[in-house]
Amino acid sequence: MDSIPTGISRARPLFNNRPFRHLWAAQFTSIAAVYGVTLAGLTLVEELTHSTTLNAVTLLSAILPAFLGSLVAGTVVDRLGRVRVLITSQVAWALAGLLFWAATGFLPPVWAILAVFATNTTMALVTQFAMSAEYALLPDYVGQAHLLQANTLFQASLLAGEGLGAILLAPLLIKTAGGPAVGLVAAFLCLMALALVINLPRDKVRTRRPSGEGRDWAALVSDLRAGWRAIARDRVLGLVTIQATVAASLLLILIALLPGLTSRRLAIGTENVPFLLLPGGLGFILGLVLVNRWEGRLSRLTWIGWGLAGLGLGIGLLAVASGSAVALWAILASFLVIGLALAVVIIPARTVLQERPPAEVRGRVISAQLALGNAAAVLPLLLGGSLADRIGIQPVLALMALVALAAGLVGLRLAPGKAP
């Protein structure tokens, strides 16, 4: 028994790794702050306007800047230094939280709503730089031997931070102290995160700027293209980037369809959507454990391929279940499968994006994938429900299942059998 390393024993060196602990704790703390302010902003806009259009604008005020930021985040991270960008990000988040508190607490409604948009834009924009810096730093701090375990812990804390901010922190503060208090607490949390990252070891590798007049602009353009060139030249990186984007896009479309699925097929009310997602969260945790425990038995591409195939299976089951007599139980089971499959895709994919590119362009490769994911997020938000209204929810789910299966089969065909 002792000869078989468990997930905990493999991760133990990470818990003894001070830079990793500080980076991990800072990520959890700051993401809770960001999601808390985001939910508080949506709640405030709904209370003041009761406008679905303005709610959509509130979401877009986060998604569109995130896409634009991800286009340049990798270049900034690799040029200026990952720790420096991370420190600046914490300061910017704290200032955005203070802006939210002051504007929503003391300004007229119109200005308060504009402040919500500004806060969303700032936090979403800064998040792209912070995420690129965090994931680019991980290989330097933990080494390739523990990279998958580190990504597993990061993904678990990301979900925990999102849940803490959106499900616990924001609702509790809104009920007890009012919406503006969320911004004040978020600023405090970001300052705590700043204290954790300010003394992190500096980057081992940084992109050098060419000297001489007239070269800066050309160098900047070259830097912006470097991440995409690295992806295009590496068949595995290109495949994994596309597969990760497919998984993220399908998840967003699925979330966009959930309200219609619950109200039209299950007749249980859209307020019960979070309860349907609980099995998905459980499945995701099971997937994290599965990948972390048995990572060496399959290659990264094989894990990702089977994960996408499982995602197709889960979405296909959802399509069938949404028209059956035992729909609720079958839908809960399908969300369990979907959650597990997403973990099997996300953790190995993120690890590949960190370990395959050269260290000096790692940030740009990561931000390039984030850019694709953010671009893919806009379409489901604007058009996700439109196709379902025209042809029905079940056909759309069936089409999504085929896309996931196709992406998974392509990955399995190209994947080696054993882990690299």
C-alpha positions in Angstrom: 0.0 0.0 0.0 2.7 2.5 0.9 4.4 1.9 -2.5 1.4 3.3 -4.3 1.5 7.1 -4.0 -1.8 8.7 -3.2 -3.0 12.1 -4.3 -2.2 13.5 -0.8 1.3 12.0 -0.6 2.1 13.3 -4.1 0.9 16.8 -3.2 2.6 16.9 0.2 5.8 18.5 -1.2 3.6 21.3 -2.5 2.3 22.1 1.0 5.9 22.4 2.2 6.7 24.8 -0.7 6.4 28.3 0.6 6.2 30.2 -2.8 3.5 27.8 -4.0 1.5 28.1 -0.7 1.5 31.9 -1.0 0.6 31.9 -4.6 -2.2 29.4 -4.0 -3.6 31.3 -1.0 -3.5 34.6 -2.9 -5.4 33.1 -5.8 -8.1 31.7 -3.6 -8.5 35.0 -1.6 -8.5 37.3 -4.7 -10.9 35.2 -6.7 -13.4 35.2 -3.9 -13.2 39.0 -3.8 -13.7 39.2 -7.6 -16.7 36.9 -7.7 -18.2 38.5 -4.7 -18.1 42.0 -6.3 -19.4 40.6 -9.6 -22.5 39.0 -8.0 -23.1 42.2 -5.8 -23.0 44.3 -9.0 -25.5 42.1 -10.8 -27.8 42.2 -7.7 -27.6 46.0 -7.6 -28.4 46.5 -11.3 -31.4 44.1 -11.0 -32.7 45.9 -7.9 -32.3 49.4 -9.4 -33.5 48.7 -12.9 -35.3 45.3 -13.2 -33.9 45.3 -16.7 -32.8 42.0 -18.4 -31.0 44.1 -21.0 -28.9 45.9 -18.4 -28.1 42.6 -16.7 -26.8 41.3 -20.0 -24.8 44.5 -20.4 -23.4 44.0 -16.9 -22.1 40.5 -17.9 -20.7 41.8 -21.2 -18.9 44.6 -19.3 -16.8 41.7 -17.9 -16.6 39.3 -20.8 -15.6 41.8 -23.6 -12.7 43.5 -21.6 -11.6 40.0 -20.6 -11.2 39.0 -24.2 -9.3 42.2 -25.1 -7.1 41.9 -22.0 -6.2 38.3 -22.8 -4.9 39.4 -26.2 -2.0 41.3 -24.6 -1.8 39.8 -21.1 0.9 37.3 -22.0 3.1 39.9 -23.6 2.9 42.1 -20.6 3.5 39.2 -18.2 6.5 37.9 -20.0 8.0 41.4 -20.6 7.5 43.1 -17.3 7.8 40.1 -15.0 5.2 37.7 -13.7 5.5 38.6 -10.0 5.5 42.3 -10.8 2.3 41.9 -12.8 0.7 39.8 -10.0 1.5 42.5 -7.4 0.0 45.2 -9.6 -3.1 43.1 -10.2 -3.8 42.8 -6.5 -3.5 46.6 -6.1 -5.8 47.2 -9.0 -8.4 44.7 -7.7 -8.3 46.4 -4.3 -8.8 49.9 -5.9 -11.7 48.5 -7.9 -13.3 47.2 -4.7 -13.0 50.6 -3.1 -14.6 52.2 -6.1 -17.5 49.8 -5.9 -18.0 50.5 -2.2 -17.8 54.3 -2.6 -19.9 54.6 -5.8 -22.7 52.2 -4.9 -22.9 53.5 -1.3 -22.8 57.3 -1.8 -23.6 58.1 -5.5 -27.0 58.4 -7.2 -28.4 55.3 -9.0 -27.2 56.2 -12.5 -23.7 56.8 -11.4 -23.8 53.7 -9.2 -24.7 51.5 -12.2 -21.9 53.1 -14.3 -19.6 52.3 -11.4 -20.7 48.7 -11.5 -19.8 48.5 -15.2 -16.5 50.2 -14.5 -15.7 47.8 -11.7 -16.7 44.7 -13.8 -14.5 45.9 -16.6 -11.5 46.6 -14.4 -11.7 43.3 -12.5 -12.2 41.2 -15.6 -9.4 43.0 -17.4 -7.0 42.6 -14.4 -8.0 38.9 -14.0 -6.5 38.1 -17.4 -3.1 39.5 -16.4 -3.2 37.8 -13.0 -4.2 34.4 -14.3 -1.5 34.5 -17.0 1.0 35.4 -14.4 -0.1 32.8 -11.9 -0.1 29.9 -14.3 3.1 31.0 -15.9 4.8 31.0 -12.5 3.6 27.6 -11.4 6.2 25.5 -13.3 9.0 27.7 -11.9 7.9 27.2 -8.3 6.9 23.5 -8.3 8.8 21.9 -11.2 7.4 19.5 -13.8 7.2 16.6 -11.5 4.5 18.3 -9.4 2.9 20.4 -12.0 -0.3 18.4 -12.5 -0.8 18.2 -8.8 -0.3 21.9 -8.5 -2.9 22.6 -11.2 -5.3 20.2 -9.5 -5.0 22.2 -6.2 -5.3 25.5 -8.1 -8.4 24.4 -9.9 -10.0 23.2 -6.6 -9.2 26.5 -4.9 -10.5 28.4 -7.9 -13.9 26.7 -7.6 -13.8 27.1 -3.8 -13.0 30.8 -4.2 -15.7 31.3 -6.8 -18.2 29.6 -4.5 -17.1 31.5 -1.4 -17.4 34.8 -3.2 -20.7 34.3 -5.1 -22.6 31.9 -2.9 -21.5 32.8 0.7 -19.6 36.1 0.9 -21.7 38.4 -1.3 -25.2 37.1 -0.3 -24.3 37.3 3.4 -22.9 40.8 3.2 -25.8 42.0 1.0 -28.3 40.8 3.6 -26.4 42.0 6.7 -24.5 45.1 5.6 -25.8 46.0 2.2 -24.3 45.6 -1.3 -21.6 48.3 -1.0 -20.0 46.5 1.9 -19.0 43.7 -0.6 -16.6 46.1 -2.3 -15.0 47.1 1.0 -14.5 43.5 2.1 -13.2 42.6 -1.4 -10.6 45.4 -1.2 -9.4 44.0 2.2 -9.1 40.5 0.8 -7.1 41.7 -2.2 -4.7 43.6 0.2 -4.3 40.3 2.1 -3.5 38.6 -1.2 -1.0 41.4 -1.9 0.8 40.7 1.3 1.1 37.0 0.2 2.6 37.7 -3.2 4.8 40.8 -2.6 7.8 38.7 -1.5 7.5 35.9 -4.0 10.7 34.8 -5.8 11.1 36.8 -9.0 10.9 35.3 -12.5 13.7 33.0 -13.7 13.1 34.0 -17.3 12.0 37.3 -18.8 11.7 38.4 -22.4 14.5 40.8 -23.3 13.6 44.1 -25.0 15.7 44.9 -28.1 17.7 48.1 -27.8 17.6 50.9 -30.3 15.1 53.4 -31.6 12.4 52.1 -33.9 12.5 48.6 -32.6 10.1 48.8 -29.7 7.0 48.7 -31.8 8.2 45.9 -34.0 9.3 44.0 -30.9 5.8 44.5 -29.3 4.1 43.1 -32.4 6.5 40.2 -32.4 5.7 39.5 -28.8 2.0 39.6 -29.4 2.4 37.0 -32.1 4.9 34.8 -30.2 2.3 32.9 -28.3 0.2 32.1 -31.3 3.3 31.1 -33.3 4.3 28.7 -30.5 0.9 27.1 -30.6 0.9 26.9 -34.4 4.3 25.3 -34.6 3.6 22.7 -31.9 1.0 20.1 -33.0 0.2 19.1 -29.5 -0.1 22.6 -28.2 -2.4 23.5 -31.1 -4.6 20.5 -30.5 -4.8 21.0 -26.7 -5.6 24.7 -27.2 -8.5 23.9 -29.5 -9.8 21.1 -27.2 -9.7 23.3 -24.1 -11.6 26.0 -26.0 -14.2 23.5 -27.2 -14.8 22.3 -23.7 -15.1 25.8 -22.3 -17.5 26.9 -25.1 -19.7 23.9 -24.6 -19.9 24.5 -20.9 -21.0 28.1 -21.5 -23.6 27.1 -24.0 -24.9 24.5 -21.5 -25.1 27.1 -18.7 -27.0 29.4 -21.1 -29.5 26.6 -21.8 -30.1 25.6 -18.2 -32.9 28.1 -17.4 -34.9 27.0 -20.4 -34.2 23.4 -19.6 -35.5 23.7 -16.0 -38.6 25.8 -16.8 -39.7 24.1 -20.1 -38.7 20.5 -19.6 -38.7 20.0 -15.8 -41.1 22.7 -14.7 -39.2 23.2 -11.5 -38.4 26.9 -11.8 -35.1 28.6 -12.8 -34.3 29.4 -9.2 -33.5 25.7 -8.7 -30.7 25.8 -11.3 -27.9 25.9 -8.7 -29.2 22.7 -7.2 -28.9 21.0 -10.5 -25.3 22.1 -10.7 -24.4 20.4 -7.4 -23.8 16.9 -9.0 -21.6 18.7 -11.5 -19.4 20.1 -8.7 -19.2 16.6 -7.1 -18.3 15.1 -10.4 -15.6 17.7 -10.9 -14.1 16.9 -7.6 -14.1 13.2 -8.5 -12.4 14.0 -11.7 -9.7 16.0 -9.9 -9.0 13.0 -7.7 -9.0 10.6 -10.6 -6.5 12.5 -12.7 -4.3 13.4 -9.7 -4.2 9.7 -8.5 -3.7 7.9 -11.9 -2.1 10.6 -14.1 0.9 8.4 -15.0 -1.2 5.6 -16.5 -2.2 7.7 -19.6 -0.7 10.5 -21.6 -2.0 14.0 -21.3 -3.7 13.8 -24.7 -5.3 10.5 -23.8 -6.8 12.0 -20.6 -8.1 15.0 -22.6 -9.5 12.8 -25.3 -11.4 10.6 -22.9 -12.5 13.6 -21.0 -14.1 15.2 -24.1 -15.7 11.8 -25.0 -17.1 11.7 -21.5 -18.4 15.3 -21.9 -20.1 14.2 -25.1 -21.6 11.2 -23.3 -22.9 13.4 -20.4 -24.4 16.0 -22.7 -25.9 13.3 -24.9 -27.5 11.8 -21.8 -28.8 15.2 -20.9 -30.4 15.5 -24.3 -32.2 12.2 -24.0 -33.1 12.7 -20.3 -34.7 16.1 -20.9 -37.6 14.4 -22.7 -38.0 11.3 -20.5 -40.3 10.5 -17.6 -37.4 10.1 -15.2 -35.8 13.3 -16.4 -34.7 14.8 -13.1 -32.7 11.8 -11.9 -31.2 11.2 -15.3 -30.3 14.9 -15.6 -28.6 14.8 -12.2 -26.6 11.8 -13.3 -25.7 13.5 -16.6 -24.3 16.6 -14.7 -22.2 14.3 -12.5 -20.7 12.8 -15.7 -20.2 16.3 -17.2 -18.5 17.6 -14.1 -16.1 14.6 -14.0 -15.3 14.9 -17.7 -14.6 18.6 -17.5 -12.0 18.0 -14.8 -10.4 15.3 -16.9 -10.1 17.8 -19.7 -9.1 21.0 -17.9 -6.3 19.8 -15.6 -4.2 17.9 -18.2 -4.8 20.6 -20.8 -3.6 23.4 -18.5 -0.6 21.3 -17.6 0.3 20.8 -21.3 0.0 24.6 -21.9 2.5 25.2 -19.1 5.1 22.5 -19.7 5.4 22.4 -23.5 6.2 26.0 -24.6 9.6 27.6 -23.9 9.7 29.4 -20.5 10.1 32.8 -22.1 6.8 32.6 -24.0 4.8 30.6 -21.5 2.7 33.5 -20.4 1.8 34.4 -24.0 0.7 30.8 -24.8 -1.5 30.8 -21.7 -3.0 34.1 -22.5 -3.6 33.1 -26.2 -5.7 30.2 -24.9 -7.5 32.5 -22.6 -8.2 34.8 -25.5 -9.8 32.0 -27.5 -11.9 31.0 -24.4 -13.1 34.6 -23.9 -13.9 35.0 -27.5 -15.9 31.8 -27.4 -17.8 33.1 -24.3 -19.3 36.1 -26.2 -21.2 34.0 -28.7 -23.1 31.7 -26.2 -24.1 34.8 -24.1 -25.5 36.6 -27.1 -26.8 33.7 -29.3 -26.8 30.6 -27.1 -30.6 30.6 -26.4 -31.6 31.8 -29.9 -30.8 28.5 -31.6 -32.6 26.5 -28.9 -35.7 28.7 -29.4 -35.6 28.0 -33.1 -35.0 24.2 -33.2 -35.4 23.2 -29.5 -33.2 22.5 -26.6 -32.8 18.7 -27.2 -31.4 19.1 -30.8 -28.9 21.7 -29.6 -27.8 19.4 -26.8 -27.4 16.5 -29.3 -25.3 18.7 -31.6 -23.1 19.8 -28.6 -22.6 16.1 -27.7 -21.4 15.3 -31.3 -18.9 18.2 -31.2 -17.5 17.0 -27.9 -17.3 13.4 -29.1 -15.6 14.4 -32.3 -13.0 16.5 -30.5 -12.3 13.7 -28.1 -11.9 11.1 -30.8 -9.5 13.3 -32.7 -7.4 13.7 -29.5 -7.5 9.9 -28.8 -6.4 9.1 -32.3 -3.3 11.4 -32.0 -2.5 10.5 -28.5 0.3 8.2 -27.3 -0.8 5.5 -25.0 1.4 6.3 -22.0 2.2 9.4 -20.1 5.1 11.4 -21.5 
